[in-house]
């Protein structure tokens, strides 16, 4: 199973008053790591995802994060990302953020490849087989 590793240099602005990384920044890193995962499998970046037939986006539908250790300014982290599960219309991304051999946090996000329906509403569509083939 393919796993992408995304390096993260924790900046001062990623941290709150206690000098610990803030939750929204982990979400931002997950989005970046997921985009890089798919790019490394030959898919376009998020700003060009509409190049895929019938796809206009791949939004997050649900996010779960479990923190184990804090991270702080000037830490070098690595986010390990893989597709944990493919379903008919959604896929689950699994992330592990590591500082060396220390687990900082684990996260899962549910996403869907979406298209616009006839009324202009964003709707999840069946995962295109070509995307699954590139990622398995």
Rosetta constraint file for C-alpha pairs under 8 A:
AtomPair CA 1 CA 82 HARMONIC 7.61 0.50
AtomPair CA 1 CA 136 HARMONIC 6.31 0.50
AtomPair CA 2 CA 82 HARMONIC 6.33 0.50
AtomPair CA 2 CA 83 HARMONIC 7.98 0.50
AtomPair CA 2 CA 135 HARMONIC 6.94 0.50
AtomPair CA 2 CA 136 HARMONIC 6.95 0.50
AtomPair CA 3 CA 37 HARMONIC 7.52 0.50
AtomPair CA 3 CA 80 HARMONIC 6.45 0.50
AtomPair CA 3 CA 81 HARMONIC 5.44 0.50
AtomPair CA 3 CA 82 HARMONIC 4.74 0.50
AtomPair CA 3 CA 83 HARMONIC 7.97 0.50
AtomPair CA 4 CA 33 HARMONIC 7.66 0.50
AtomPair CA 4 CA 36 HARMONIC 7.45 0.50
AtomPair CA 4 CA 37 HARMONIC 5.37 0.50
AtomPair CA 4 CA 40 HARMONIC 7.65 0.50
AtomPair CA 4 CA 80 HARMONIC 5.76 0.50
AtomPair CA 4 CA 81 HARMONIC 5.15 0.50
AtomPair CA 4 CA 82 HARMONIC 6.45 0.50
AtomPair CA 5 CA 33 HARMONIC 7.60 0.50
AtomPair CA 5 CA 78 HARMONIC 6.23 0.50
AtomPair CA 5 CA 79 HARMONIC 5.52 0.50
AtomPair CA 5 CA 80 HARMONIC 4.56 0.50
AtomPair CA 5 CA 81 HARMONIC 6.27 0.50
AtomPair CA 6 CA 33 HARMONIC 5.80 0.50
AtomPair CA 6 CA 36 HARMONIC 7.52 0.50
AtomPair CA 6 CA 78 HARMONIC 5.52 0.50
AtomPair CA 6 CA 79 HARMONIC 5.05 0.50
AtomPair CA 6 CA 80 HARMONIC 6.55 0.50
AtomPair CA 6 CA 81 HARMONIC 7.86 0.50
AtomPair CA 7 CA 76 HARMONIC 7.23 0.50
AtomPair CA 7 CA 77 HARMONIC 5.89 0.50
AtomPair CA 7 CA 78 HARMONIC 4.49 0.50
AtomPair CA 7 CA 79 HARMONIC 6.37 0.50
AtomPair CA 8 CA 29 HARMONIC 7.85 0.50
AtomPair CA 8 CA 76 HARMONIC 5.84 0.50
AtomPair CA 8 CA 77 HARMONIC 4.93 0.50
AtomPair CA 8 CA 78 HARMONIC 5.79 0.50
AtomPair CA 8 CA 79 HARMONIC 7.29 0.50
AtomPair CA 9 CA 74 HARMONIC 6.43 0.50
AtomPair CA 9 CA 75 HARMONIC 6.09 0.50
AtomPair CA 9 CA 76 HARMONIC 4.81 0.50
AtomPair CA 9 CA 77 HARMONIC 6.33 0.50
AtomPair CA 10 CA 14 HARMONIC 6.32 0.50
AtomPair CA 10 CA 21 HARMONIC 7.77 0.50
AtomPair CA 10 CA 71 HARMONIC 7.90 0.50
AtomPair CA 10 CA 72 HARMONIC 6.60 0.50
AtomPair CA 10 CA 73 HARMONIC 5.17 0.50
AtomPair CA 10 CA 74 HARMONIC 5.22 0.50
AtomPair CA 10 CA 75 HARMONIC 5.34 0.50
AtomPair CA 10 CA 76 HARMONIC 6.39 0.50
AtomPair CA 10 CA 77 HARMONIC 7.44 0.50
AtomPair CA 11 CA 15 HARMONIC 7.36 0.50
AtomPair CA 11 CA 73 HARMONIC 5.32 0.50
AtomPair CA 11 CA 74 HARMONIC 6.10 0.50
AtomPair CA 12 CA 19 HARMONIC 7.72 0.50
AtomPair CA 12 CA 73 HARMONIC 5.09 0.50
AtomPair CA 12 CA 74 HARMONIC 7.42 0.50
AtomPair CA 14 CA 20 HARMONIC 7.97 0.50
AtomPair CA 14 CA 21 HARMONIC 5.43 0.50
AtomPair CA 14 CA 22 HARMONIC 6.23 0.50
AtomPair CA 14 CA 25 HARMONIC 6.15 0.50
AtomPair CA 14 CA 73 HARMONIC 7.40 0.50
AtomPair CA 15 CA 19 HARMONIC 5.02 0.50
AtomPair CA 15 CA 20 HARMONIC 4.88 0.50
AtomPair CA 15 CA 21 HARMONIC 4.14 0.50
AtomPair CA 15 CA 22 HARMONIC 5.38 0.50
AtomPair CA 15 CA 72 HARMONIC 6.59 0.50
AtomPair CA 15 CA 73 HARMONIC 6.70 0.50
AtomPair CA 16 CA 20 HARMONIC 5.77 0.50
AtomPair CA 16 CA 21 HARMONIC 6.44 0.50
AtomPair CA 16 CA 22 HARMONIC 5.99 0.50
AtomPair CA 19 CA 72 HARMONIC 5.70 0.50
AtomPair CA 19 CA 73 HARMONIC 6.61 0.50
AtomPair CA 20 CA 70 HARMONIC 6.12 0.50
AtomPair CA 20 CA 71 HARMONIC 5.68 0.50
AtomPair CA 20 CA 72 HARMONIC 4.75 0.50
AtomPair CA 20 CA 73 HARMONIC 7.37 0.50
AtomPair CA 21 CA 25 HARMONIC 7.04 0.50
AtomPair CA 21 CA 26 HARMONIC 7.77 0.50
AtomPair CA 21 CA 70 HARMONIC 7.07 0.50
AtomPair CA 21 CA 71 HARMONIC 5.63 0.50
AtomPair CA 21 CA 72 HARMONIC 5.63 0.50
AtomPair CA 21 CA 73 HARMONIC 7.61 0.50
AtomPair CA 22 CA 26 HARMONIC 7.13 0.50
AtomPair CA 23 CA 27 HARMONIC 6.76 0.50
AtomPair CA 24 CA 28 HARMONIC 6.39 0.50
AtomPair CA 25 CA 29 HARMONIC 6.16 0.50
AtomPair CA 26 CA 30 HARMONIC 6.16 0.50
AtomPair CA 27 CA 31 HARMONIC 6.38 0.50
AtomPair CA 28 CA 32 HARMONIC 6.36 0.50
AtomPair CA 29 CA 33 HARMONIC 6.01 0.50
AtomPair CA 30 CA 34 HARMONIC 6.02 0.50
AtomPair CA 30 CA 79 HARMONIC 7.91 0.50
AtomPair CA 30 CA 95 HARMONIC 7.25 0.50
AtomPair CA 31 CA 35 HARMONIC 6.19 0.50
AtomPair CA 32 CA 36 HARMONIC 6.18 0.50
AtomPair CA 33 CA 37 HARMONIC 6.05 0.50
AtomPair CA 33 CA 79 HARMONIC 6.94 0.50
AtomPair CA 33 CA 80 HARMONIC 7.97 0.50
AtomPair CA 33 CA 81 HARMONIC 6.55 0.50
AtomPair CA 34 CA 38 HARMONIC 6.46 0.50
AtomPair CA 34 CA 81 HARMONIC 6.84 0.50
AtomPair CA 34 CA 93 HARMONIC 7.44 0.50
AtomPair CA 35 CA 39 HARMONIC 6.19 0.50
AtomPair CA 35 CA 45 HARMONIC 6.23 0.50
AtomPair CA 35 CA 46 HARMONIC 6.44 0.50
AtomPair CA 36 CA 40 HARMONIC 6.03 0.50
AtomPair CA 36 CA 45 HARMONIC 7.65 0.50
AtomPair CA 37 CA 41 HARMONIC 6.59 0.50
AtomPair CA 37 CA 81 HARMONIC 6.87 0.50
AtomPair CA 37 CA 82 HARMONIC 7.28 0.50
AtomPair CA 38 CA 42 HARMONIC 6.56 0.50
AtomPair CA 38 CA 43 HARMONIC 5.42 0.50
AtomPair CA 38 CA 44 HARMONIC 7.48 0.50
AtomPair CA 38 CA 45 HARMONIC 7.72 0.50
AtomPair CA 38 CA 135 HARMONIC 7.60 0.50
AtomPair CA 39 CA 43 HARMONIC 4.76 0.50
AtomPair CA 39 CA 44 HARMONIC 5.77 0.50
AtomPair CA 39 CA 45 HARMONIC 6.05 0.50
AtomPair CA 41 CA 134 HARMONIC 5.76 0.50
AtomPair CA 41 CA 135 HARMONIC 6.05 0.50
AtomPair CA 42 CA 134 HARMONIC 7.30 0.50
AtomPair CA 43 CA 49 HARMONIC 7.83 0.50
AtomPair CA 43 CA 131 HARMONIC 7.85 0.50
AtomPair CA 44 CA 48 HARMONIC 5.72 0.50
AtomPair CA 44 CA 49 HARMONIC 5.56 0.50
AtomPair CA 44 CA 51 HARMONIC 7.26 0.50
AtomPair CA 44 CA 52 HARMONIC 7.92 0.50
AtomPair CA 45 CA 49 HARMONIC 6.02 0.50
AtomPair CA 46 CA 57 HARMONIC 7.16 0.50
AtomPair CA 46 CA 58 HARMONIC 7.92 0.50
AtomPair CA 49 CA 55 HARMONIC 6.66 0.50
AtomPair CA 49 CA 56 HARMONIC 6.16 0.50
AtomPair CA 49 CA 57 HARMONIC 6.21 0.50
AtomPair CA 50 CA 54 HARMONIC 7.19 0.50
AtomPair CA 50 CA 55 HARMONIC 5.24 0.50
AtomPair CA 50 CA 56 HARMONIC 4.62 0.50
AtomPair CA 50 CA 57 HARMONIC 6.97 0.50
AtomPair CA 51 CA 55 HARMONIC 7.46 0.50
AtomPair CA 52 CA 56 HARMONIC 7.95 0.50
AtomPair CA 54 CA 114 HARMONIC 7.83 0.50
AtomPair CA 54 CA 115 HARMONIC 5.68 0.50
AtomPair CA 55 CA 113 HARMONIC 6.18 0.50
AtomPair CA 55 CA 114 HARMONIC 5.46 0.50
AtomPair CA 55 CA 115 HARMONIC 4.87 0.50
AtomPair CA 56 CA 113 HARMONIC 7.58 0.50
AtomPair CA 56 CA 114 HARMONIC 5.90 0.50
AtomPair CA 56 CA 115 HARMONIC 5.27 0.50
AtomPair CA 56 CA 116 HARMONIC 7.27 0.50
AtomPair CA 57 CA 113 HARMONIC 5.88 0.50
AtomPair CA 57 CA 114 HARMONIC 5.39 0.50
AtomPair CA 57 CA 115 HARMONIC 7.09 0.50
AtomPair CA 58 CA 111 HARMONIC 6.08 0.50
AtomPair CA 58 CA 112 HARMONIC 5.23 0.50
AtomPair CA 58 CA 113 HARMONIC 4.44 0.50
AtomPair CA 58 CA 114 HARMONIC 5.93 0.50
AtomPair CA 59 CA 111 HARMONIC 5.57 0.50
AtomPair CA 59 CA 112 HARMONIC 6.15 0.50
AtomPair CA 59 CA 113 HARMONIC 7.24 0.50
AtomPair CA 59 CA 114 HARMONIC 7.62 0.50
AtomPair CA 60 CA 109 HARMONIC 6.56 0.50
AtomPair CA 60 CA 110 HARMONIC 5.87 0.50
AtomPair CA 60 CA 111 HARMONIC 4.57 0.50
AtomPair CA 60 CA 112 HARMONIC 7.15 0.50
AtomPair CA 61 CA 109 HARMONIC 7.32 0.50
AtomPair CA 61 CA 110 HARMONIC 5.39 0.50
AtomPair CA 61 CA 111 HARMONIC 5.38 0.50
AtomPair CA 61 CA 112 HARMONIC 7.36 0.50
AtomPair CA 62 CA 109 HARMONIC 5.55 0.50
AtomPair CA 62 CA 110 HARMONIC 5.07 0.50
AtomPair CA 62 CA 111 HARMONIC 7.28 0.50
AtomPair CA 63 CA 107 HARMONIC 7.26 0.50
AtomPair CA 63 CA 108 HARMONIC 5.85 0.50
AtomPair CA 63 CA 109 HARMONIC 4.40 0.50
AtomPair CA 63 CA 110 HARMONIC 6.52 0.50
AtomPair CA 64 CA 107 HARMONIC 5.44 0.50
AtomPair CA 64 CA 108 HARMONIC 5.26 0.50
AtomPair CA 64 CA 109 HARMONIC 6.36 0.50
AtomPair CA 65 CA 105 HARMONIC 6.94 0.50
AtomPair CA 65 CA 106 HARMONIC 5.83 0.50
AtomPair CA 65 CA 107 HARMONIC 4.27 0.50
AtomPair CA 65 CA 108 HARMONIC 6.63 0.50
AtomPair CA 66 CA 105 HARMONIC 5.50 0.50
AtomPair CA 66 CA 106 HARMONIC 5.32 0.50
AtomPair CA 66 CA 107 HARMONIC 6.23 0.50
AtomPair CA 67 CA 104 HARMONIC 6.20 0.50
AtomPair CA 67 CA 105 HARMONIC 4.34 0.50
AtomPair CA 67 CA 106 HARMONIC 6.66 0.50
AtomPair CA 68 CA 103 HARMONIC 6.58 0.50
AtomPair CA 68 CA 104 HARMONIC 5.24 0.50
AtomPair CA 68 CA 105 HARMONIC 5.30 0.50
AtomPair CA 68 CA 106 HARMONIC 7.94 0.50
AtomPair CA 69 CA 102 HARMONIC 7.96 0.50
AtomPair CA 69 CA 103 HARMONIC 6.84 0.50
AtomPair CA 69 CA 104 HARMONIC 4.65 0.50
AtomPair CA 69 CA 105 HARMONIC 6.88 0.50
AtomPair CA 70 CA 104 HARMONIC 6.26 0.50
AtomPair CA 71 CA 75 HARMONIC 6.63 0.50
AtomPair CA 71 CA 104 HARMONIC 6.79 0.50
AtomPair CA 75 CA 99 HARMONIC 7.40 0.50
AtomPair CA 76 CA 99 HARMONIC 6.36 0.50
AtomPair CA 77 CA 97 HARMONIC 6.53 0.50
AtomPair CA 77 CA 98 HARMONIC 5.51 0.50
AtomPair CA 77 CA 99 HARMONIC 4.72 0.50
AtomPair CA 77 CA 100 HARMONIC 7.29 0.50
AtomPair CA 78 CA 97 HARMONIC 5.60 0.50
AtomPair CA 78 CA 98 HARMONIC 5.22 0.50
AtomPair CA 78 CA 99 HARMONIC 6.52 0.50
AtomPair CA 78 CA 100 HARMONIC 7.91 0.50
AtomPair CA 79 CA 95 HARMONIC 6.33 0.50
AtomPair CA 79 CA 96 HARMONIC 5.54 0.50
AtomPair CA 79 CA 97 HARMONIC 4.35 0.50
AtomPair CA 79 CA 98 HARMONIC 6.34 0.50
AtomPair CA 80 CA 95 HARMONIC 5.45 0.50
AtomPair CA 80 CA 96 HARMONIC 5.10 0.50
AtomPair CA 80 CA 97 HARMONIC 6.34 0.50
AtomPair CA 80 CA 98 HARMONIC 7.79 0.50
AtomPair CA 81 CA 93 HARMONIC 6.91 0.50
AtomPair CA 81 CA 94 HARMONIC 5.71 0.50
AtomPair CA 81 CA 95 HARMONIC 4.62 0.50
AtomPair CA 81 CA 96 HARMONIC 6.77 0.50
AtomPair CA 82 CA 93 HARMONIC 5.78 0.50
AtomPair CA 82 CA 94 HARMONIC 5.51 0.50
AtomPair CA 82 CA 95 HARMONIC 6.83 0.50
AtomPair CA 83 CA 91 HARMONIC 7.06 0.50
AtomPair CA 83 CA 92 HARMONIC 5.88 0.50
AtomPair CA 83 CA 93 HARMONIC 4.56 0.50
AtomPair CA 83 CA 94 HARMONIC 6.14 0.50
AtomPair CA 83 CA 135 HARMONIC 7.87 0.50
AtomPair CA 84 CA 91 HARMONIC 7.66 0.50
AtomPair CA 84 CA 92 HARMONIC 5.44 0.50
AtomPair CA 84 CA 93 HARMONIC 5.51 0.50
AtomPair CA 84 CA 94 HARMONIC 5.67 0.50
AtomPair CA 85 CA 91 HARMONIC 5.68 0.50
AtomPair CA 85 CA 92 HARMONIC 5.12 0.50
AtomPair CA 85 CA 93 HARMONIC 7.30 0.50
AtomPair CA 86 CA 90 HARMONIC 6.54 0.50
AtomPair CA 86 CA 91 HARMONIC 4.56 0.50
AtomPair CA 86 CA 92 HARMONIC 6.57 0.50
AtomPair CA 86 CA 132 HARMONIC 7.97 0.50
AtomPair CA 87 CA 91 HARMONIC 5.66 0.50
AtomPair CA 87 CA 127 HARMONIC 7.78 0.50
AtomPair CA 88 CA 126 HARMONIC 5.48 0.50
AtomPair CA 88 CA 127 HARMONIC 6.13 0.50
AtomPair CA 89 CA 112 HARMONIC 6.11 0.50
AtomPair CA 89 CA 113 HARMONIC 7.40 0.50
AtomPair CA 89 CA 124 HARMONIC 6.06 0.50
AtomPair CA 89 CA 125 HARMONIC 5.46 0.50
AtomPair CA 89 CA 126 HARMONIC 4.41 0.50
AtomPair CA 89 CA 127 HARMONIC 5.40 0.50
AtomPair CA 90 CA 110 HARMONIC 6.60 0.50
AtomPair CA 90 CA 111 HARMONIC 5.53 0.50
AtomPair CA 90 CA 112 HARMONIC 4.46 0.50
AtomPair CA 90 CA 113 HARMONIC 7.23 0.50
AtomPair CA 90 CA 124 HARMONIC 7.52 0.50
AtomPair CA 90 CA 126 HARMONIC 7.73 0.50
AtomPair CA 90 CA 127 HARMONIC 7.00 0.50
AtomPair CA 91 CA 110 HARMONIC 5.76 0.50
AtomPair CA 91 CA 111 HARMONIC 5.51 0.50
AtomPair CA 91 CA 112 HARMONIC 6.28 0.50
AtomPair CA 92 CA 108 HARMONIC 6.61 0.50
AtomPair CA 92 CA 109 HARMONIC 5.63 0.50
AtomPair CA 92 CA 110 HARMONIC 4.59 0.50
AtomPair CA 92 CA 111 HARMONIC 6.44 0.50
AtomPair CA 93 CA 108 HARMONIC 5.54 0.50
AtomPair CA 93 CA 109 HARMONIC 5.25 0.50
AtomPair CA 93 CA 110 HARMONIC 6.44 0.50
AtomPair CA 93 CA 111 HARMONIC 7.69 0.50
AtomPair CA 94 CA 106 HARMONIC 7.61 0.50
AtomPair CA 94 CA 107 HARMONIC 5.93 0.50
AtomPair CA 94 CA 108 HARMONIC 4.61 0.50
AtomPair CA 94 CA 109 HARMONIC 6.75 0.50
AtomPair CA 95 CA 106 HARMONIC 5.68 0.50
AtomPair CA 95 CA 107 HARMONIC 5.02 0.50
AtomPair CA 95 CA 108 HARMONIC 6.16 0.50
AtomPair CA 96 CA 103 HARMONIC 7.12 0.50
AtomPair CA 96 CA 104 HARMONIC 7.63 0.50
AtomPair CA 96 CA 105 HARMONIC 5.99 0.50
AtomPair CA 96 CA 106 HARMONIC 4.58 0.50
AtomPair CA 96 CA 107 HARMONIC 6.48 0.50
AtomPair CA 97 CA 103 HARMONIC 6.13 0.50
AtomPair CA 97 CA 104 HARMONIC 5.39 0.50
AtomPair CA 97 CA 105 HARMONIC 5.30 0.50
AtomPair CA 97 CA 106 HARMONIC 6.34 0.50
AtomPair CA 98 CA 102 HARMONIC 5.51 0.50
AtomPair CA 98 CA 103 HARMONIC 4.67 0.50
AtomPair CA 98 CA 104 HARMONIC 5.44 0.50
AtomPair CA 98 CA 105 HARMONIC 7.38 0.50
AtomPair CA 99 CA 103 HARMONIC 6.54 0.50
AtomPair CA 99 CA 104 HARMONIC 6.71 0.50
AtomPair CA 112 CA 124 HARMONIC 5.61 0.50
AtomPair CA 112 CA 125 HARMONIC 7.30 0.50
AtomPair CA 112 CA 127 HARMONIC 7.70 0.50
AtomPair CA 113 CA 124 HARMONIC 5.80 0.50
AtomPair CA 113 CA 125 HARMONIC 6.13 0.50
AtomPair CA 113 CA 126 HARMONIC 7.69 0.50
AtomPair CA 113 CA 127 HARMONIC 6.57 0.50
AtomPair CA 114 CA 122 HARMONIC 6.14 0.50
AtomPair CA 114 CA 123 HARMONIC 5.23 0.50
AtomPair CA 114 CA 124 HARMONIC 4.32 0.50
AtomPair CA 114 CA 125 HARMONIC 5.57 0.50
AtomPair CA 115 CA 122 HARMONIC 5.63 0.50
AtomPair CA 115 CA 123 HARMONIC 5.52 0.50
AtomPair CA 115 CA 124 HARMONIC 6.51 0.50
AtomPair CA 115 CA 125 HARMONIC 6.65 0.50
AtomPair CA 116 CA 120 HARMONIC 5.17 0.50
AtomPair CA 116 CA 121 HARMONIC 5.25 0.50
AtomPair CA 116 CA 122 HARMONIC 4.63 0.50
AtomPair CA 116 CA 123 HARMONIC 6.03 0.50
AtomPair CA 117 CA 121 HARMONIC 5.39 0.50
AtomPair CA 117 CA 122 HARMONIC 6.43 0.50
AtomPair CA 117 CA 123 HARMONIC 6.46 0.50
AtomPair CA 127 CA 131 HARMONIC 7.21 0.50
AtomPair CA 127 CA 132 HARMONIC 7.32 0.50
AtomPair CA 128 CA 132 HARMONIC 6.83 0.50
AtomPair CA 129 CA 133 HARMONIC 6.16 0.50
AtomPair CA 130 CA 134 HARMONIC 6.39 0.50
AtomPair CA 131 CA 135 HARMONIC 6.42 0.50
AtomPair CA 132 CA 136 HARMONIC 6.02 0.50
